[in-house]
Amino acid sequence: MNTMNPTKLALINLAEEILQTKSFANVSFQALAKGVGIKKGSVYYHFESKEELGEAIIDRAIALLKQNLKNIEHQPNAKQLHVYTNWFAKHIGAAQKLCPGASFAASWDAVPEKTQIKVQQLYRLHQESLSKIIQRGRETKEFALTDKTPEELSTLVFALLQGGLLASRVSQDTEEFDTCKSLALSLVKLG
């Protein structure tokens, strides 16, 4: 995405900010045009529809997560787990925003099917990647063996991190996210 047109990138950045702090319903081509300093018709040059814009936001989130996971793939599993859990605070912002994918959840029935599929791909990437980290960590004895499968643990960890983002957004207290993150780490490491 480094070669993306600067105006298109600015539109995605602004739309993502609105999505994560308000809702996708608040994303309008008029607001984007005004925020970026272009004519409303110019937004349509970059995105034929709001659905296409939503998909671009999720595609970028998928690409960013894949790149971050690739950057840590040769690290010890415990380090990968820490980087992964810190990714939420670093790239999303505890007490500030919601995950781009989770931002669609409140109005899920109104989200276009193609966008829903993209959001589901993002969620699967999170859970499958985390499950692999947990499995490898168990194999190297960095993480505890429990009665929970790596898939079940990845679901719990992911839910705790997402819930921590939501709770900290409402309370405006990053400690709520940190508490959820600590619990998630202890579930994996200690069982």
Secondary structure, DSSP 8 states (H G I E B T S, - for coil): -TTS-HHHHHHHHHHHHHHHHT-GGG--HHHHHHHHTS-HHHHHHH-SSHHHHHHHHHHHHHHHHHHHHHHHTTS-HHHHHHHHHHHIIIII-TTT---HHHHTGGGGGGS-HHHHHHHHHHHHHHHHHHHHHHHHHHHTTSS---SS-HHHHHHHHHHHHHHHHHHHHHHT-HHHHHHHHHHHHHHHHT-
